[in-house]
Amino acid sequence: MGRARIRVGDWLVAVGVAVIVLATGLSGQHSPTDLDPLGYSLLVISGLALAATRRAPRIVPAVTGLCILGYQAIGFEVPAVGYLVAVYAMVRAGHRLIAVAGSVLMVVALPYAMLLAHPEWPVGEAYTQARGALQLAWLIAAGAAGEALRQAERRADEAERTREETARRRADQERLHIARELHDSLTHQISVIKVQSEAAVHVARKKGAEVPEALLAIRDAGREAARELRATLEALRDDTVAPRYGLEHVPELVERARTTGVDATLTIEGRCRDVPAALDRTVFRIVQESLTNVSRHAAATTASVHIDCRPDALVVRVDDDGTARPDVVPVHGVGLLGMHERVTALGGRLQAAPRSTGGFSVRAELPLESA
């Protein structure tokens, strides 16, 4: 939208200058010749060429200047409005030396162009008329305005970079603070759970007793939580490091859900190759959070995970046959909110609601292009 506005604004300026110089040429007094159509064309081109000042700030002044010399040589005594605008744009783009050199050439060449149309004029008269068509004061003012705006834009860019650096520094400090808090508050407790569950499994096996499935699930969950916490802390301390979890780890989530008594199945359609890292992690987290909710809250006996790898998007759906009903408004917790934020950040859509046949359904559509 911003580029479109810029293009429209450039064209408005170009068309406005073209109309002004053409109207001036039509209202001016000069002897009609066979070259009049060429003169009117040069008047229009000298204005319309300004539409390309942002893309070619060094070429447009040359084109505009040649057009002005051309129509002055034919006999159209029209002020060089287009060249003034072109000089302003060129200085604003940072090409000051080229603007000065081009302006000097224009000041020198314009009187001789006028002499071609009025050979009876003395050289002094030609220089006087040239000063009227391209006044030095207006030329300097156009260059000064371009330089002033360029400096203002440069200062604005520097201020923006300073704000970004400050925000980035504060974000780094906040990440380190969160990492320290997580380390202090969670690492010890998870380590205790992991060590005690592993010790309980070891003692049970040493005595020859059957190890309960729940105890094995606690041990495996403790190991996985310790790995994820370690990876998360590394990611918080260094934002170039991210936990390496993605589509290839989804079968492990489904297998872990089965250890909790849920008959979980996994179906993958299409070829899930070269998936962007951010989308890969998001799919893993959606399935992880959905299956965690199934195990904790749904009181479900079955759950299905369906991943559809399409050419333009990746669709994830997790359904269960739990106690959720369409006539009861579910209470969305932090987990669903986190899923929604992840999906929205990637330009996708998330639907999480009870199914009409009972149970709960989570469906996320993640576009590959935005990821």
N, C-alpha and C positions, 0 to 999 in steps of 0.2 A: 504493500500500500504506500509506503514512504517513497519508494522509487517511482511509482506511478505518479505521485503528486509532483515529484521533481521533474519528471518528463513533461507533465502538463504545464507546470510553471515555466519551464524553458521554452516550450512552444508558444505559450502566451506572450512571453517577452519578444520572441522572434517575430511572431505575427504582428504584434503591436508596432515594432520598429519598422517592419516591412510596409505596413499601412501608412505610417507617418512619412517615411521617405518617398513612397509612391505618390501620396497625396501632395507632398511638397513639389515633386517633379511635375505632376500634372498641372499644378497651379502656377508654376514658374514660367517666365518669359524666355523663350529661345527660338531660334529659327528652325522650323521643321526640316528634317533630313531623312534620308532612307535608313539611317541608323537608329531612328527613334525607337523601334521595337526592341533593338538590342539594349538601348539605354534603359528602357522601362524594365526589361528583364534583369539587368544588373542591379537596378534599384531594389527589386524584390529579393533577389538572391542575397544582396548585402544584409538584408534583415533576416531572412529565413535561415541563413547559415548559423546564426547565433543559437539555434536549437541544439547544436552539437558542441557547445562550449565546454560542457562537463566531460565529454568523452575525448575531445580533441582540442584542448585549450591553446595549443601552439599552432595548430593548422588554421583554425577559424579566423584569427586576426589576419593571416596572410590572404585567405580567400576574401574576407571582407574588404581588406585594403586594396586588393586588385580590382574588385568590383567598383570601389569608390573612384580609383584612378581611371577606370574604364568609362564610367558614366560622366565623370568630369571632362574627360577628353572628348566625349561626344557632344558636350554642351549643356549637360544638366547640372546646374549650380545648386546642388543640394548638400546641406551640412552632413558631415561624416558621423552621423549618429551611431551607425552600426559599429564603426571602428572604436568609438569611445566605449561602448558596451563590451566589445571584445577585449580591449585593453584591461578593463576592470576585471573581467573573468580570468584573463591570463595572469595578472598580478595576484589575484586571489588564489589561483592554483599554485603559486610559488615561482613562476617563471618571470622574475623581475627583469633580469638582464636582457632576455629576449624581447620583453615588452619595450624596454628603453631603446634597444637597437631598432626594432621595427618602427617605433614612433619617430625616431630621427630620420629613417628612410622615407616615411610618409611625409614628414614636414618638408624634406628636400624635393621629393618627386612630385608632390601635388601641384606646385606652381607650373612645372613643365607640362603636366597633363592638361592644365587649363590653357596653356599656350597653344596646344594642338587645336583646341576648339576656337580660340580667339588669337590668331597669329598677329592681329593688329595691335594687341596690347603690348605695352612695354614690360620689361621684366619686373619692374617695381610694382606695376599694377597687378601682375599675376601673383606676386607674393602677398600683396594686400588682400586680394580675393581669397587666396589660399588660407590666410589667417582667419578669414571670416568663415570658411567652410570647416576648418579644423583649428579651433582656437586652442592655443597652448595652455591657457588656464584650465579649460575643461579637460584637456588631456591629462594634465597633472592631477586634477581633482579625481578623475576616474581611476588613475593608478593609486592615488592615496587612499581612496575608498576601498579598493580591492585589497591593499596591504593592511588597512585597519581591520577589515573583516577577517582576513587570514590570521592575523595575530589574535583576534578574539576567539576564533575557532580553535587555534592552537592552545590557548589558555584553557578553554573549556575542555579540550581533550585531556590536557594534563590534570585538570581538576578531577575529571572522571576516572583517570587512571589512579590518581591518589586515593579516591574513594574506594575503588575496587581493591587496591592493595591493602587499605585499612580493613575493609570487610573480610578479605582473605586472611589477613593476620588474626583478626578476631575469631574467625571460624577455626583456624588452626589451634588457637588457644582453647577454644571451647571443646574441640575434639580431644585435645590432650586431657582437659579436665574430666570429660566424660570417660575417657579411657582409664584414668586413675580411679574414678569413682566405681566403675564397673570392676576393675581389678580388686579394689579393696573390699567391695561389698559382695561380689559373687564368686570370685575365684576360690576363696577358702571354702565356702559352703559346698560348691560343686565338687571340689576336691575331696571333701569329707564324704559326700554321698558316693562318689566313685570308689574311693578306697574301701569304705565299709561294705558296699555291695559286692565288690570283688572279693573281699575277705570272707563274706558270708557264703559266696558261691564256692570258694576254695575250701572252707571248713566243711560245707555240706558234702562236697565230692570226696573229701578226705575220709569222712565218716561212712561213705558209701550210701548216703541218703540221696533221694531224688530231689534235684534242684527245682523249686517252683518256677513256672514260666514267668510269673510276675517279677521274681527276683532277677532273672536273666534280663527281662525287659528293663528293669531299673539299672542294672549294670551297663547294658548297651546304651541306654539313654544318657547315663552319666558320662560315658566315654565320648559320645557324640556331642554332648553339651560342652564338655571341656575343649574338644577340637574347635567347635564353632565359636566359643568364647575367645579362644586364643586367636583365631583368624579375625574375629571382629575387633579385638584390641589392636592387632597389627594394622588393620584397615583404618582404624581411628587415629593411630599414631602416624601413619603414612597413607595419604589418600591415593597414592599410586598402587597400593596393595589392596586387593579385594579378596574376600573369601572365595575359594575355588569350588563353588557349588553350582550345579546347573542341571540340564536335562539328563545327563548321564547318571546322576545320583537319584533321580526320581524313583527308579525301581527299588532302591534301598528304603526310601520312605514308605513305599507300598508294602514292602516286606516287614518293615517295623510295625506298620499298622496292623498286620496280621497277628503279630505277637500279643496285641492287646485284645484279641478275640473278635476282631472285625474281619469279615471275609472281603478283603480288598482286591480289586483287579485293576490292571493297567492296560490301556489300549493306545497305541501310537500309530497314527496314519500319516502317510507322506514321508518325505526325506528331510529330517531335521539336521541339516548341515550348514555350517558357516553361520550359525545364529549369533548375532551380536552379544557381547558379554553381558551388557546390562539386561537385555531381554532374557538371556539364559538364566541369570540369577533370579530374575523376577518370577519366571515359571517355577523354579524350584521352591521359592518362598511361598507362592500361592498354593502349590500342592502341599507343602509342609504345614502351613497354617490351617488349610482346609481339613487335612487328615487329623491334625491335632484337635481341632474342634469336634470332629466326628468321634474321636476317642473319649474326649472329656465331657462333652455336653449333649451329644445327639442321642445317646442310648441306641445306636444303630447296630444292626447285625451285618449289613453289607455296605460297601462303598465302591464306587467305580471312578477311576481316573481316566479321562479321555483327552488325548493331546492330538490336535490336528495341525500338521505342518503344511500350510498353504503357501503358494508362491508369494503372496503379498502380506500375509499375516500368520500369526500363530495363535490358535484358539485352545484354551485349557478349560476343561469342565470337570468338576468333582461333584458327584451326586451321592446321597446316602438315603437310607430308608428309616431315618430316625423319627423322633417324636414331633418334629416341627410340623405345623399345620398352616394352611393358607389363611385361615380365619383368625390366627393369633399373630399379632405383630411381634417379630423377634427383637430382642435387645442386642444391638450390635456393639461388640466390644472393641478393644484396642486392636485386636488382630485383624478384624475386617477393615477397620479404618486404615491400618497400615497397608493392607492389600490395595485398597482403593487409591491411596496416595502413590504407591509404586506404579500401578497401572496408568493412572492419570499422568504421571510424570513422563511416561513413554508414549503418550498420545493415544492410549487405548481406552477400552470401556470395560467396566466390571458390573456384573449383575449377581447379587447375592440375595436369595429369597426362598421361602418355602415352596415346595413343589405342589402342584394341584393334587397329585396322588399320595402326598405325604412325604415327609423327609425334607431335606434341604439341598439346594443346588447353588454352586458357585461357578460362574462362567466369566472368563476373561478373554477378551480379544485384543491382541497386541500387534499393531502394524509393524512390519519389518522395516519399512522405509524410515519412519521416525526414529526407531532404535538405532 
